[in-house]
Amino acid sequence: MRIAAIWIGALALWIGALSLLLWLWTGAELAPALLTGAAVALAAIAAFVAILPDETAGPRTLAESSLPTVVVVIGLAMMVNGLTFGLFLILIGAEVAALGLAGLARQLWLERGRRG
């Protein structure tokens, strides 16, 4: 099974659990319905990704999953939140994103060195 299908399926389960809590504890119907729709859509995407054939013919230059990629995304999210909370958060997010980019460069360099 592809790692992407597992991650997307886990996200679908998380959003489904959050939508269940909204259905139980709110009187409104719009927000839980939208969250439920997102969970169902993510579950469908995960199922689709799981049945796709693996078409990677050549060697990969990056690992199947990568922590520095997550660090870059967290840094970018912090920078966007900094638009609301202030310049300090934009600068911290830029530093976190730069750290993630350095980690990606290191990972790419190590993978290329390992392949010859």
N, C-alpha and C positions, 0 to 999 in steps of 0.2 A: 504494500500500500504506500502511496506517495505521502511524504511528510506534509505537503501542502494540504491534502485532504484532511489529515488529522488536525492541523491547526485551525482550518476553517470550520471543521465540525465541532471542535472545542469552543470556538467563538460562538457558533450557533447554539450550543448548549448553554453557554453563559448568558447570552441575550434571551434565550427562552426562559431561563430561570428568573431573570429580571422582569420579563414580561408577566410571568406567573405571579410574582410578588405585586406587580402593579394591578393585575386583575383582582387580586385578593384584597388589597388595601386602599384602593381608590374608588371613588364613585364615577369617575370619568371613564369614557370608553375610547376616546381618540388615541391617547398616548399608549395604552396597552395594546390596542389594535395595531398601531404602527410598529411597535416593538415586536409583536408576534409576527407580523408580516416580514420584518427584517430577519427574524430567526428562521422562519420557513425558507426564505430566499437563500440564506446562508447554508442551510442544510441541503437545499437543492444544488447549490454550487459545489459543496463538498462531495456530494454523491457523484456529480458530473466529473469532477477532478479525479475522483477515485477510480472511475472506469475508463479514463483516457489512457491510450497506450503510451508507453514510455518511449519517446522518440529521440533520446539523447544518444546520437551515434558516436560522437567524438568524446575525448576526455574533457571533463569539466575543469575550469580554471578556478572556481570557487567551491567552497564546501556546500553540502546540501542545506544546511541551516547555519546561520551566522549571527552571533551575538553583536558584533559591531554594527550590523545593519539595524538592529533594534535600537542601539544606542543613538544612531543617526536620526532615526524617526522620533525618538523621545526628545532629542535636542531640538528638532524642528517644531515639535508640538510645544515645547517650552517657549520657543521664540514667538510662535503665534499667540500663545497665552500672554506673553509679555506685552503685546499690543494693548491689552486691557490692564494688566497689573503694573506695568512700568518698565523702564529701560533696564533695570537690574536683571529682570528675568530674561529679557532679550539677550543680554550679554552672557548670562549663565547658560542659556540654551545654545548660543553660538559656540561656547566653549565645549559643551557636551557633544554637539554635532561635530566639531573639529576633532574631538577625541575619537568619536566613532569613525570618521573618515580616516584617521591615522590607523585605527584598528583594521579597517578594510584594506588599506594599502599594505599593511603588514601581512594580513592574511593572503592577499593576492601574491605578494612577494614570496611567502613561504610555499604556497602551492606551486608556483612556477619553478621554484628551486627544487622542489621534490620531484617534479616531472622531468627535470633535466633541461 
